[in-house]
Amino acid sequence: MKKRLQIRDQKQNRKVTLILWLLLGTFSMVAMLWTAAHKTVVISARSQEQGELVPEYRTEQTGEMQLPMQTDQKADRQICIPLESGTKAENVVVENHYMEKELWIYIENGRKAFYKERRITGDLNPVEKGICEAQNEGVLLRLSMREVLEYHSTLEEGSLWVDYVSPKELYDRIVVLDPVGGGRDLGVTASGCQEKEVALSVARQTAQLMEDRQVKVYLTRTEDIDVTKEARRQFADWVGADLYLEIGLSSDPENTSVYGISGEYNDEYYIPEFGNLQWADCVTRQVTVAASNRAVGLFPATEEDVLWEIAIPSARISLGYVTNAAERQLLIQEDYQKKLAQGIAEAINEVYTNTQ
């Protein structure tokens, strides 16, 4: 009798197990189908003026075509981009070109002919124009915007759906870091140490450090390219920044023994409570401590400096002297650059903590 009961119990257990596996399989299949139909497309950030999607995408150009567009009154801050049948998320590359206020969408195996007939639809209020151009084995769609925006894109039902918001709607705290130089502008140099390279490396590392601190950091450039002074000034306003920091180095060929960290600020533009001088003092102090270096001092910026026309707390941090042999060797070391970045990050954190 006990043996029969055991056999019966085993059969029931097998049935329960089978049912559970069937339910799990069904749920997994539904999840897979939903995921396949609602695939998020990652958007890369490009803050430079001449950044390429992927270099090979822009080696063969066959002319531009204006994209046909039609406003959808029911759409709310969303743009719908039709895709050819069979297009998958991995066939689409999306980039946000902040400095140009452009959204770039490369579609592998896409055809210009398809976009002659199909319209871009949605809430098109921020869109100035759209351009389509053939690029190697696909097409590049470039949407020129009236303002800097943040995007989230999803591939669903044969279309790419792009939702957009302003940076201020998405982030409570925004900082612009401006690594000086770039492209043909090397900045101050000495014995292989270039200001543009050190500034960009420290800016990038600072942005990485701030990712977990609920602060959005924008860079005026993310690669070695030219950026105009006017574009640097405007960018802080475009993204609604709270703070602006120019990052560079110092040089004194006549006195190579001089070393240390210094700050600059606009002493003509007064901002109540927390202003340019306070920001310059804070960042100079924190970077000096983090790098175990010495502070040279704080100095007023000249009228030619990018700081002159910025209406938010702005400053320049000079991370050291390229003309001092010992400091120059430190400036090209990654570990030392990380310390400098940590100092800038601590300064940003201090400002937001004390001004809440």
C-alpha positions in Angstrom: 0.0 0.0 0.0 2.8 2.4 0.9 4.5 1.6 -2.3 1.4 2.4 -4.4 1.0 5.7 -2.5 4.6 6.6 -3.2 4.2 5.8 -6.9 1.0 7.9 -7.0 2.8 10.8 -5.2 5.7 10.6 -7.7 3.3 10.8 -10.6 1.6 13.8 -9.1 4.9 15.5 -8.5 5.9 14.9 -12.1 2.6 16.5 -13.3 3.2 19.5 -11.1 6.8 19.8 -12.3 5.7 19.5 -15.9 3.0 22.2 -15.5 5.5 24.5 -13.9 7.9 24.0 -16.7 5.2 24.6 -19.3 4.2 27.8 -17.5 7.8 28.9 -17.3 8.4 28.2 -21.0 5.2 30.1 -22.0 6.2 33.1 -19.9 9.8 33.0 -21.3 8.4 32.9 -24.8 6.1 35.8 -24.2 8.9 37.8 -22.7 11.2 37.0 -25.6 8.5 38.1 -28.1 7.8 41.3 -26.2 11.5 42.1 -26.0 11.9 41.4 -29.7 9.1 43.7 -30.5 10.2 46.5 -28.1 14.0 46.7 -28.5 15.7 49.7 -27.0 18.3 51.2 -29.3 21.2 52.7 -27.4 22.0 56.3 -28.1 25.7 57.3 -28.1 26.7 60.8 -26.9 28.7 63.0 -29.3 29.5 66.5 -28.0 32.0 67.4 -30.7 31.3 69.4 -33.8 32.8 66.9 -36.3 32.4 63.5 -34.6 31.7 60.7 -36.9 29.2 57.9 -36.2 31.6 55.2 -37.1 34.3 56.5 -39.5 33.6 54.1 -42.3 29.9 55.2 -42.4 30.9 58.5 -43.8 33.6 57.6 -46.3 31.3 57.4 -49.4 28.7 60.1 -49.8 26.3 60.1 -52.7 24.4 63.4 -52.1 21.8 64.6 -49.7 18.0 64.4 -49.9 15.6 66.3 -47.8 13.5 64.0 -45.6 9.7 64.3 -46.1 8.0 65.0 -42.8 4.5 65.3 -41.4 3.3 66.5 -38.0 1.1 64.2 -36.1 -1.2 66.3 -33.8 -1.7 63.3 -31.5 2.0 62.8 -30.8 3.6 64.2 -27.7 7.3 64.8 -27.8 7.9 61.7 -29.9 9.2 61.2 -33.4 8.4 58.1 -35.5 11.0 57.0 -38.1 9.8 54.3 -40.5 12.2 51.3 -41.1 12.3 48.9 -43.9 11.0 45.3 -43.3 13.6 43.1 -41.5 15.5 46.0 -39.9 16.6 45.0 -36.4 17.9 47.0 -33.4 21.5 45.9 -34.2 21.2 47.5 -37.6 20.5 50.9 -36.1 23.1 53.3 -34.7 21.8 56.5 -33.0 24.0 59.4 -31.9 23.2 62.6 -30.1 25.5 65.4 -31.5 25.0 68.0 -28.7 27.2 70.7 -30.1 25.5 70.7 -33.5 22.1 70.1 -32.0 21.6 67.1 -34.3 20.3 63.6 -34.0 22.1 61.1 -36.3 20.5 57.8 -37.2 22.5 55.3 -39.3 20.5 52.4 -40.7 22.5 49.5 -42.0 21.1 48.2 -45.4 18.7 51.1 -45.5 17.9 52.8 -48.9 17.4 56.4 -49.8 14.6 55.4 -52.1 12.6 54.1 -49.1 12.7 57.5 -47.5 11.6 59.3 -50.6 8.2 57.7 -50.1 7.9 57.3 -46.4 7.5 60.3 -44.0 9.1 61.1 -40.7 6.1 61.7 -38.4 5.3 62.8 -34.9 5.7 65.9 -32.7 8.1 67.8 -34.9 8.2 71.1 -33.1 11.9 71.0 -32.3 12.9 69.8 -35.8 14.3 72.4 -38.2 15.0 70.0 -41.1 15.9 66.4 -41.9 18.5 65.1 -44.3 19.0 61.6 -45.8 22.3 60.6 -47.4 23.6 57.2 -48.6 26.5 55.9 -46.6 28.2 52.8 -47.8 25.8 49.9 -47.1 23.1 52.0 -45.6 21.6 55.5 -45.0 22.3 58.3 -42.5 19.4 60.4 -41.3 20.3 63.7 -39.8 17.7 65.7 -37.9 18.7 69.3 -37.1 17.1 70.5 -33.9 16.3 74.0 -32.6 17.6 73.1 -29.2 19.8 70.5 -27.4 17.7 67.5 -26.4 18.1 64.1 -24.7 16.6 61.1 -26.5 15.3 57.6 -25.8 14.7 55.4 -28.8 12.8 52.1 -29.1 12.3 49.8 -32.1 8.7 48.8 -32.2 6.3 47.6 -34.9 8.7 48.3 -37.8 9.5 51.9 -36.7 12.1 53.6 -34.6 10.3 55.7 -31.9 12.3 58.5 -30.5 11.1 60.3 -27.3 12.8 63.6 -26.4 13.0 65.9 -23.4 15.2 68.9 -22.6 18.2 68.3 -20.3 16.7 70.3 -17.5 13.6 68.1 -17.5 15.8 65.0 -17.2 18.5 66.2 -14.8 18.4 68.4 -11.7 22.1 69.1 -11.7 24.1 69.9 -14.9 27.7 70.8 -15.2 29.6 71.7 -18.4 33.3 70.8 -18.6 35.3 72.5 -21.3 38.7 70.9 -22.1 40.7 73.6 -23.8 42.2 73.2 -27.3 41.4 70.4 -29.7 42.2 69.7 -33.3 44.7 72.2 -34.6 44.8 74.1 -31.3 47.4 72.2 -29.2 47.2 74.7 -26.3 50.4 75.2 -24.3 53.0 72.5 -25.0 56.5 71.4 -23.8 58.5 68.2 -24.5 55.6 66.2 -25.8 53.1 67.3 -23.1 50.1 68.9 -24.9 47.5 70.9 -23.0 44.7 69.7 -25.2 45.4 66.0 -24.4 45.7 66.4 -20.7 42.6 68.6 -20.4 40.5 66.1 -22.4 41.7 63.1 -20.4 40.9 64.8 -17.1 37.5 66.0 -18.3 36.6 62.5 -19.4 37.6 61.0 -16.1 35.7 63.6 -14.2 32.6 62.8 -16.1 33.0 59.1 -15.3 33.4 59.9 -11.6 30.2 62.0 -11.6 28.0 59.3 -13.2 27.1 57.8 -9.7 26.6 61.2 -8.1 23.3 62.2 -9.8 25.0 65.0 -11.7 24.9 65.2 -15.5 28.2 66.3 -16.9 28.4 67.5 -20.5 31.8 68.0 -22.3 32.2 70.6 -25.0 34.3 68.0 -26.9 34.9 64.3 -26.4 37.5 63.9 -29.1 40.5 65.8 -30.6 38.6 68.2 -32.7 38.2 72.0 -33.2 35.5 73.8 -31.2 35.0 77.5 -31.6 35.0 79.8 -28.6 31.5 81.0 -29.4 30.2 77.4 -29.4 31.9 76.8 -26.0 30.2 79.8 -24.5 26.8 79.0 -25.9 26.8 75.3 -24.9 26.3 76.0 -21.2 23.2 78.0 -22.0 21.9 75.4 -24.4 21.9 72.6 -21.8 20.8 74.8 -18.9 24.0 74.2 -16.9 24.4 75.2 -13.3 28.2 75.4 -13.4 30.9 75.8 -16.1 34.5 74.8 -15.8 37.3 75.3 -18.3 40.1 72.8 -17.9 43.6 73.6 -19.0 47.3 74.0 -18.1 49.7 76.8 -17.4 53.1 77.8 -19.0 55.9 80.1 -17.9 58.9 79.6 -20.2 60.8 82.4 -18.4 60.6 80.8 -15.0 60.6 77.0 -15.4 60.8 76.5 -11.6 57.2 77.7 -11.2 54.7 74.9 -10.5 51.3 74.4 -9.0 47.5 74.7 -9.6 45.7 78.0 -10.2 42.2 79.2 -10.9 40.7 82.0 -13.0 37.3 83.7 -12.8 35.4 86.6 -14.4 35.6 89.4 -11.8 33.4 91.8 -13.8 30.2 89.6 -13.7 28.7 89.5 -10.2 26.5 86.6 -9.2 24.8 86.9 -5.8 25.5 84.3 -3.0 27.6 81.8 -5.0 29.5 83.2 -8.0 32.6 83.0 -10.1 35.1 83.7 -7.4 33.6 81.2 -5.0 33.5 78.5 -7.7 37.1 79.2 -8.8 38.2 79.1 -5.1 36.4 75.8 -4.5 37.7 73.9 -7.5 41.3 75.2 -7.0 41.3 74.2 -3.4 39.8 70.7 -4.0 42.1 69.9 -6.9 45.2 71.1 -5.0 44.3 68.8 -2.1 43.5 65.8 -4.2 46.8 66.1 -6.2 48.9 66.9 -3.1 50.2 69.9 -4.9 50.4 73.7 -4.2 48.0 76.4 -5.1 49.5 79.3 -7.1 46.4 81.5 -6.6 43.3 82.9 -8.2 43.4 85.4 -11.1 40.9 87.5 -13.0 40.2 86.3 -16.5 40.9 88.6 -19.5 38.2 89.9 -21.8 39.4 87.4 -24.5 38.8 84.4 -22.3 35.8 82.2 -22.8 34.6 82.9 -19.2 33.8 86.5 -20.1 30.3 86.1 -21.3 29.0 83.2 -19.4 26.1 84.1 -17.1 26.4 81.1 -14.6 29.1 80.5 -12.1 32.1 79.8 -14.2 35.8 79.3 -13.7 39.0 78.0 -15.2 41.3 75.4 -13.5 44.9 75.3 -14.6 46.2 71.9 -13.6 49.9 72.6 -13.6 52.8 74.0 -15.6 54.0 72.2 -18.7 57.2 74.3 -18.4 58.2 72.7 -15.1 60.0 69.4 -15.8 58.8 67.6 -12.7 55.2 68.7 -12.9 55.2 68.0 -16.7 56.1 64.3 -15.9 53.2 64.1 -13.5 50.7 65.7 -15.9 51.1 62.9 -18.5 50.7 60.1 -15.9 47.2 58.5 -15.8 47.3 58.0 -12.1 48.0 61.7 -11.5 45.3 62.7 -14.0 42.8 60.6 -12.0 43.7 62.5 -8.8 43.1 65.8 -10.7 39.7 64.5 -11.9 38.8 63.4 -8.3 39.5 66.9 -7.1 37.2 68.4 -9.7 34.5 65.9 -8.8 34.8 66.7 -5.1 34.5 70.4 -5.9 31.3 69.8 -7.9 29.9 67.7 -5.1 30.8 70.4 -2.5 29.0 73.1 -4.5 25.7 71.1 -4.8 25.9 70.0 -1.1 26.4 73.5 0.2 23.9 75.2 -2.1 20.9 72.9 -1.8 
